[in-house]
Amino acid sequence: MAANVIPLFKTKVDRESKLNYRPISLLDSLSKIIERVVFTRLYNFLLDIKFLNPLQSGYRPGDSTVNQLVYLVHKIHEAFEQGKDVRMVFIDISKAFDRVWHKGLLHKLQLIGVGDPLLSWFESYLSNRKQRVIID
């Protein structure tokens, strides 16, 4: 299966620079359904083994960055009331999905108890991917 990739212009400046485009993968309906089923199975498994940090918001149904902001403000206020210093580090990994070490990810999935057929699906999903770039 191959994904169709379209470059989506993301800013109102230079259309000539490729850095101003974000690739969007368009999958067929069957692939979307399969990905949703796999996500749900993996997510429920991670919840069952209490693997996810309760403070993690990304890709969690019913959670949002607003909840994280409220929590952060609360912790800052709490620290100030106790006379403590507050330091923060924020990290945004650019193109994080593209930077994932596939063998390491598969190894970690196996270490936490993900077995076949789900592990084999991930291995297949992460290898020999094909894409077609469509420019309108």
CYANA upper distance limits for C-alpha pairs under 8 A (distance plus 0.5 A):
  1 MET  CA    129 ARG  CA      8.36
  1 MET  CA    130 LYS  CA      7.51
  2 ALA  CA     27 LEU  CA      8.25
  2 ALA  CA    129 ARG  CA      7.48
  2 ALA  CA    130 LYS  CA      5.24
  2 ALA  CA    131 GLN  CA      5.54
  2 ALA  CA    132 ARG  CA      7.37
  3 ALA  CA     25 SER  CA      6.38
  3 ALA  CA     26 LEU  CA      6.24
  3 ALA  CA     27 LEU  CA      5.71
  3 ALA  CA     28 ASP  CA      8.12
  3 ALA  CA    130 LYS  CA      7.09
  3 ALA  CA    131 GLN  CA      5.28
  3 ALA  CA    132 ARG  CA      6.75
  4 ASN  CA     25 SER  CA      6.16
  4 ASN  CA     26 LEU  CA      5.58
  4 ASN  CA     27 LEU  CA      7.14
  4 ASN  CA    131 GLN  CA      6.28
  4 ASN  CA    132 ARG  CA      5.33
  4 ASN  CA    133 VAL  CA      6.43
  4 ASN  CA    134 ILE  CA      7.14
  5 VAL  CA     23 PRO  CA      6.62
  5 VAL  CA     24 ILE  CA      5.89
  5 VAL  CA     25 SER  CA      4.92
  5 VAL  CA     26 LEU  CA      6.52
  5 VAL  CA    131 GLN  CA      7.02
  5 VAL  CA    132 ARG  CA      6.30
  5 VAL  CA    133 VAL  CA      5.16
  5 VAL  CA    134 ILE  CA      6.49
  6 ILE  CA     23 PRO  CA      6.24
  6 ILE  CA     24 ILE  CA      5.85
  6 ILE  CA     25 SER  CA      7.12
  6 ILE  CA     26 LEU  CA      8.16
  6 ILE  CA    133 VAL  CA      6.35
  6 ILE  CA    134 ILE  CA      5.73
  6 ILE  CA    135 ILE  CA      6.84
  7 PRO  CA     21 TYR  CA      6.09
  7 PRO  CA     22 ARG  CA      6.06
  7 PRO  CA     23 PRO  CA      5.11
  7 PRO  CA     24 ILE  CA      6.76
  7 PRO  CA    133 VAL  CA      8.32
  7 PRO  CA    134 ILE  CA      8.18
  7 PRO  CA    135 ILE  CA      7.55
  8 LEU  CA     21 TYR  CA      5.70
  8 LEU  CA     22 ARG  CA      5.59
  8 LEU  CA     23 PRO  CA      6.58
  8 LEU  CA     24 ILE  CA      7.17
  9 PHE  CA     15 ARG  CA      7.86
  9 PHE  CA     20 ASN  CA      6.54
  9 PHE  CA     21 TYR  CA      4.96
  9 PHE  CA     22 ARG  CA      6.93
 10 LYS  CA     20 ASN  CA      6.26
 10 LYS  CA     21 TYR  CA      6.04
 10 LYS  CA     22 ARG  CA      6.94
 11 THR  CA     20 ASN  CA      6.67
 11 THR  CA     21 TYR  CA      8.39
 13 VAL  CA     20 ASN  CA      8.31
 14 ASP  CA     20 ASN  CA      7.63
 15 ARG  CA     20 ASN  CA      7.22
 17 SER  CA     21 TYR  CA      8.32
 27 LEU  CA     31 SER  CA      6.61
 27 LEU  CA     32 LYS  CA      6.88
 28 ASP  CA     32 LYS  CA      7.02
 29 SER  CA     33 ILE  CA      6.81
 30 LEU  CA     34 ILE  CA      6.72
 31 SER  CA     35 GLU  CA      6.55
 32 LYS  CA     36 ARG  CA      6.67
 33 ILE  CA     37 VAL  CA      6.77
 34 ILE  CA     38 VAL  CA      6.69
 35 GLU  CA     39 PHE  CA      6.51
 36 ARG  CA     40 THR  CA      6.64
 37 VAL  CA     41 ARG  CA      6.74
 38 VAL  CA     42 LEU  CA      6.57
 38 VAL  CA    118 LEU  CA      8.06
 39 PHE  CA     43 TYR  CA      6.34
 40 THR  CA     44 ASN  CA      6.53
 41 ARG  CA     45 PHE  CA      6.64
 42 LEU  CA     46 LEU  CA      6.63
 43 TYR  CA     47 LEU  CA      6.73
 44 ASN  CA     48 ASP  CA      6.59
 45 PHE  CA     49 ILE  CA      6.86
 46 LEU  CA     50 LYS  CA      6.53
 46 LEU  CA     51 PHE  CA      5.66
 46 LEU  CA     52 LEU  CA      6.81
 47 LEU  CA     51 PHE  CA      6.74
 47 LEU  CA     52 LEU  CA      6.96
 52 LEU  CA     56 GLN  CA      7.55
 55 LEU  CA     68 GLN  CA      7.89
 56 GLN  CA     60 ARG  CA      8.33
 57 SER  CA     63 ASP  CA      6.17
 57 SER  CA     64 SER  CA      6.38
 57 SER  CA     65 THR  CA      7.22
 57 SER  CA     68 GLN  CA      7.72
 58 GLY  CA     63 ASP  CA      8.34
 58 GLY  CA     64 SER  CA      7.97
 60 ARG  CA     64 SER  CA      8.33
 63 ASP  CA     67 ASN  CA      7.17
 64 SER  CA     68 GLN  CA      7.37
 65 THR  CA     69 LEU  CA      6.63
 66 VAL  CA     70 VAL  CA      6.71
 67 ASN  CA     71 TYR  CA      6.71
 68 GLN  CA     72 LEU  CA      6.54
 69 LEU  CA     73 VAL  CA      6.64
 70 VAL  CA     74 HIS  CA      6.63
 71 TYR  CA     75 LYS  CA      6.72
 72 LEU  CA     76 ILE  CA      6.70
 73 VAL  CA     77 HIS  CA      6.60
 74 HIS  CA     78 GLU  CA      6.55
 75 LYS  CA     79 ALA  CA      6.61
 76 ILE  CA     80 PHE  CA      6.72
 76 ILE  CA     86 VAL  CA      7.18
 77 HIS  CA     81 GLU  CA      6.73
 78 GLU  CA     82 GLN  CA      6.94
 79 ALA  CA     83 GLY  CA      6.72
 79 ALA  CA     84 LYS  CA      5.56
 79 ALA  CA     85 ASP  CA      7.41
 79 ALA  CA     86 VAL  CA      7.35
 80 PHE  CA     84 LYS  CA      6.17
 80 PHE  CA     85 ASP  CA      7.63
 80 PHE  CA     86 VAL  CA      8.23
 95 LYS  CA     99 ARG  CA      7.12
 96 ALA  CA    100 VAL  CA      7.04
100 VAL  CA    105 LEU  CA      7.81
101 TRP  CA    105 LEU  CA      6.66
102 HIS  CA    106 LEU  CA      6.67
102 HIS  CA    126 LEU  CA      7.22
103 LYS  CA    107 HIS  CA      6.60
104 GLY  CA    108 LYS  CA      6.65
105 LEU  CA    109 LEU  CA      6.66
106 LEU  CA    110 GLN  CA      6.73
106 LEU  CA    119 LEU  CA      7.69
106 LEU  CA    122 PHE  CA      7.87
106 LEU  CA    123 GLU  CA      7.42
107 HIS  CA    111 LEU  CA      6.70
108 LYS  CA    112 ILE  CA      6.86
109 LEU  CA    113 GLY  CA      7.07
109 LEU  CA    114 VAL  CA      5.84
109 LEU  CA    119 LEU  CA      7.81
110 GLN  CA    114 VAL  CA      5.48
110 GLN  CA    115 GLY  CA      6.77
110 GLN  CA    119 LEU  CA      7.70
114 VAL  CA    118 LEU  CA      7.32
114 VAL  CA    119 LEU  CA      6.54
115 GLY  CA    119 LEU  CA      5.68
115 GLY  CA    120 SER  CA      8.31
116 ASP  CA    120 SER  CA      6.18
116 ASP  CA    121 TRP  CA      8.37
117 PRO  CA    121 TRP  CA      6.76
118 LEU  CA    122 PHE  CA      6.90
119 LEU  CA    123 GLU  CA      6.79
120 SER  CA    124 SER  CA      6.68
121 TRP  CA    125 TYR  CA      6.47
122 PHE  CA    126 LEU  CA      6.55
123 GLU  CA    127 SER  CA      6.88
124 SER  CA    128 ASN  CA      8.16
125 TYR  CA    129 ARG  CA      7.70
